[in-house]
Amino acid sequence: QVQPVESGGGSVQAGGSLRLSCTASGSTFSTYMMAWYRQAPGKERELVALITRSGSTNYADSVKGRFTISRDNAKNSVYLQMNSLKPEDTAVYYCRKTLLSGIHYWGQGTQVTVSS
């Protein structure tokens, strides 16, 4: 399967934590740049965090200090640990893989709902 597959979404109260996982097939996973995006109802899709091939990370200002992106190349997986969740974090979260060629593949998304 070319598209990445997300898991780990769900419902949580404000202040809680969730860990999202994304598995991307391919024998060259270590060469992919991986990222998490999210889209809330009525809003545009926005970048949450990304991790490069070398392991460098970048975060949206709104999640800095609360979210952590990581990758495990041996498992072809990338993770998003989300702590201190807020109602405004409610969205569908998407995993995206970017090949060396620049081509992107999106996952189907996983819903995260944070209640106050």
C-alpha beads as a LAMMPS data file, in Angstrom:
LAMMPS data file: protein, C-alpha beads

116 atoms
115 bonds

1 atom types
1 bond types

-500.0 500.0 xlo xhi
-500.0 500.0 ylo yhi
-500.0 500.0 zlo zhi

Masses

1 110.0

Atoms # bond

1 1 1 0.000 0.000 0.000
2 1 1 1.440 3.319 -1.082
3 1 1 -0.531 5.503 1.291
4 1 1 0.533 5.687 4.923
5 1 1 -1.874 4.305 7.508
6 1 1 -2.644 6.197 10.714
7 1 1 -3.913 4.819 14.021
8 1 1 -4.304 5.909 17.623
9 1 1 -6.909 8.625 17.395
10 1 1 -9.793 8.867 19.826
11 1 1 -11.534 11.001 22.398
12 1 1 -9.857 12.453 25.461
13 1 1 -10.502 15.136 28.020
14 1 1 -8.533 18.369 28.053
15 1 1 -5.148 17.872 29.656
16 1 1 -4.954 14.271 28.531
17 1 1 -2.603 12.523 26.128
18 1 1 -2.791 10.499 22.940
19 1 1 -0.181 8.840 20.773
20 1 1 -0.737 8.635 17.051
21 1 1 1.080 6.114 14.897
22 1 1 1.638 6.033 11.169
23 1 1 3.039 3.137 9.187
24 1 1 4.374 3.683 5.689
25 1 1 5.276 0.748 3.494
26 1 1 8.433 0.637 1.446
27 1 1 11.965 -0.608 1.798
28 1 1 13.283 2.943 1.715
29 1 1 11.316 4.372 4.644
30 1 1 14.463 5.913 6.080
31 1 1 14.660 8.204 3.049
32 1 1 11.151 9.595 3.500
33 1 1 10.407 12.872 5.158
34 1 1 7.389 12.298 7.391
35 1 1 4.905 14.807 8.705
36 1 1 1.676 15.133 10.628
37 1 1 -1.016 17.567 9.517
38 1 1 -4.446 18.273 10.939
39 1 1 -7.683 19.732 9.692
40 1 1 -10.410 21.040 11.945
41 1 1 -13.976 21.555 10.684
42 1 1 -14.214 24.659 8.543
43 1 1 -10.458 25.232 8.581
44 1 1 -7.611 24.559 6.209
45 1 1 -5.247 21.663 6.716
46 1 1 -2.207 22.773 8.683
47 1 1 1.208 21.354 9.430
48 1 1 1.573 20.074 12.986
49 1 1 5.056 18.551 12.967
50 1 1 7.591 17.075 10.602
51 1 1 10.689 14.938 10.887
52 1 1 13.356 14.805 8.237
53 1 1 15.402 11.859 7.020
54 1 1 18.155 12.852 9.418
55 1 1 15.788 13.167 12.367
56 1 1 15.508 16.939 12.536
57 1 1 12.100 18.114 13.690
58 1 1 9.904 21.151 13.254
59 1 1 6.648 22.061 15.009
60 1 1 3.766 24.453 14.642
61 1 1 3.939 27.154 17.299
62 1 1 0.581 26.024 18.687
63 1 1 1.934 22.590 19.660
64 1 1 5.521 23.341 20.655
65 1 1 6.321 21.927 24.067
66 1 1 3.241 19.671 24.032
67 1 1 3.677 17.412 20.994
68 1 1 6.647 15.273 20.015
69 1 1 7.232 13.645 16.647
70 1 1 9.543 10.659 16.352
71 1 1 10.328 7.897 13.899
72 1 1 11.419 4.278 14.015
73 1 1 12.895 3.336 10.670
74 1 1 13.127 -0.337 11.634
75 1 1 9.334 -0.379 11.993
76 1 1 8.601 1.948 9.046
77 1 1 6.726 4.115 11.506
78 1 1 6.382 7.680 12.697
79 1 1 4.669 8.739 15.902
80 1 1 3.073 11.843 17.341
81 1 1 2.956 11.981 21.134
82 1 1 0.392 14.581 22.147
83 1 1 0.328 15.794 25.737
84 1 1 -1.624 18.516 27.516
85 1 1 -4.290 18.318 24.846
86 1 1 -6.665 21.238 24.384
87 1 1 -10.124 21.410 22.794
88 1 1 -8.581 23.389 19.933
89 1 1 -6.472 20.343 19.076
90 1 1 -9.653 18.613 17.928
91 1 1 -9.213 17.712 14.266
92 1 1 -8.616 14.933 11.811
93 1 1 -4.907 14.167 11.883
94 1 1 -3.180 13.095 8.676
95 1 1 0.163 11.459 8.111
96 1 1 2.101 12.414 5.005
97 1 1 5.176 10.802 3.523
98 1 1 7.395 12.621 1.069
99 1 1 9.707 10.714 -1.227
100 1 1 13.123 11.892 -2.373
101 1 1 11.432 12.831 -5.660
102 1 1 9.175 15.245 -3.802
103 1 1 6.027 13.199 -4.331
104 1 1 3.649 13.199 -1.357
105 1 1 1.328 10.449 -0.178
106 1 1 -1.394 11.111 2.366
107 1 1 -3.036 8.783 4.813
108 1 1 -6.790 8.616 5.318
109 1 1 -6.653 10.445 8.627
110 1 1 -7.589 9.667 12.205
111 1 1 -9.996 11.676 14.357
112 1 1 -8.818 13.302 17.572
113 1 1 -11.485 14.841 19.795
114 1 1 -10.608 16.776 22.946
115 1 1 -13.445 17.706 25.276
116 1 1 -13.337 20.472 27.850

Bonds

1 1 1 2
2 1 2 3
3 1 3 4
4 1 4 5
5 1 5 6
6 1 6 7
7 1 7 8
8 1 8 9
9 1 9 10
10 1 10 11
11 1 11 12
12 1 12 13
13 1 13 14
14 1 14 15
15 1 15 16
16 1 16 17
17 1 17 18
18 1 18 19
19 1 19 20
20 1 20 21
21 1 21 22
22 1 22 23
23 1 23 24
24 1 24 25
25 1 25 26
26 1 26 27
27 1 27 28
28 1 28 29
29 1 29 30
30 1 30 31
31 1 31 32
32 1 32 33
33 1 33 34
34 1 34 35
35 1 35 36
36 1 36 37
37 1 37 38
38 1 38 39
39 1 39 40
40 1 40 41
41 1 41 42
42 1 42 43
43 1 43 44
44 1 44 45
45 1 45 46
46 1 46 47
47 1 47 48
48 1 48 49
49 1 49 50
50 1 50 51
51 1 51 52
52 1 52 53
53 1 53 54
54 1 54 55
55 1 55 56
56 1 56 57
57 1 57 58
58 1 58 59
59 1 59 60
60 1 60 61
61 1 61 62
62 1 62 63
63 1 63 64
64 1 64 65
65 1 65 66
66 1 66 67
67 1 67 68
68 1 68 69
69 1 69 70
70 1 70 71
71 1 71 72
72 1 72 73
73 1 73 74
74 1 74 75
75 1 75 76
76 1 76 77
77 1 77 78
78 1 78 79
79 1 79 80
80 1 80 81
81 1 81 82
82 1 82 83
83 1 83 84
84 1 84 85
85 1 85 86
86 1 86 87
87 1 87 88
88 1 88 89
89 1 89 90
90 1 90 91
91 1 91 92
92 1 92 93
93 1 93 94
94 1 94 95
95 1 95 96
96 1 96 97
97 1 97 98
98 1 98 99
99 1 99 100
100 1 100 101
101 1 101 102
102 1 102 103
103 1 103 104
104 1 104 105
105 1 105 106
106 1 106 107
107 1 107 108
108 1 108 109
109 1 109 110
110 1 110 111
111 1 111 112
112 1 112 113
113 1 113 114
114 1 114 115
115 1 115 116
